[in-house]
């Protein structure tokens, strides 16, 4: 079975995340992913706006995009 280069790349990302988080407890892993999402949103030009407890909207160019 031939494995595509794209799939190999995704497996590489998965392995890298595993290596970074394998010694973290559950709260640290959640914090890791929250920070990762915040960095990604910042790079894409979005700001998180809390709508309700744990529910956020995304603001970009004065438009709000709902997200859970």
Secondary structure as a PSIPRED ss2 file (coil, helix, strand):
# PSIPRED VFORMAT (PSIPRED V4.0)

   1 X C   1.000  0.000  0.000
   2 X C   1.000  0.000  0.000
   3 X C   1.000  0.000  0.000
   4 X C   1.000  0.000  0.000
   5 X H   0.000  1.000  0.000
   6 X H   0.000  1.000  0.000
   7 X H   0.000  1.000  0.000
   8 X H   0.000  1.000  0.000
   9 X H   0.000  1.000  0.000
  10 X H   0.000  1.000  0.000
  11 X H   0.000  1.000  0.000
  12 X H   0.000  1.000  0.000
  13 X H   0.000  1.000  0.000
  14 X H   0.000  1.000  0.000
  15 X H   0.000  1.000  0.000
  16 X H   0.000  1.000  0.000
  17 X H   0.000  1.000  0.000
  18 X H   0.000  1.000  0.000
  19 X H   0.000  1.000  0.000
  20 X H   0.000  1.000  0.000
  21 X H   0.000  1.000  0.000
  22 X C   1.000  0.000  0.000
  23 X C   1.000  0.000  0.000
  24 X C   1.000  0.000  0.000
  25 X C   1.000  0.000  0.000
  26 X H   0.000  1.000  0.000
  27 X H   0.000  1.000  0.000
  28 X H   0.000  1.000  0.000
  29 X H   0.000  1.000  0.000
  30 X H   0.000  1.000  0.000
  31 X H   0.000  1.000  0.000
  32 X H   0.000  1.000  0.000
  33 X H   0.000  1.000  0.000
  34 X H   0.000  1.000  0.000
  35 X H   0.000  1.000  0.000
  36 X H   0.000  1.000  0.000
  37 X H   0.000  1.000  0.000
  38 X H   0.000  1.000  0.000
  39 X H   0.000  1.000  0.000
  40 X H   0.000  1.000  0.000
  41 X H   0.000  1.000  0.000
  42 X H   0.000  1.000  0.000
  43 X H   0.000  1.000  0.000
  44 X H   0.000  1.000  0.000
  45 X C   1.000  0.000  0.000
  46 X C   1.000  0.000  0.000
  47 X E   0.000  0.000  1.000
  48 X E   0.000  0.000  1.000
  49 X E   0.000  0.000  1.000
  50 X E   0.000  0.000  1.000
  51 X E   0.000  0.000  1.000
  52 X E   0.000  0.000  1.000
  53 X C   1.000  0.000  0.000
  54 X C   1.000  0.000  0.000
  55 X E   0.000  0.000  1.000
  56 X E   0.000  0.000  1.000
  57 X E   0.000  0.000  1.000
  58 X E   0.000  0.000  1.000
  59 X E   0.000  0.000  1.000
  60 X E   0.000  0.000  1.000
  61 X C   1.000  0.000  0.000
  62 X C   1.000  0.000  0.000
  63 X E   0.000  0.000  1.000
  64 X E   0.000  0.000  1.000
  65 X E   0.000  0.000  1.000
  66 X E   0.000  0.000  1.000
  67 X E   0.000  0.000  1.000
  68 X C   1.000  0.000  0.000
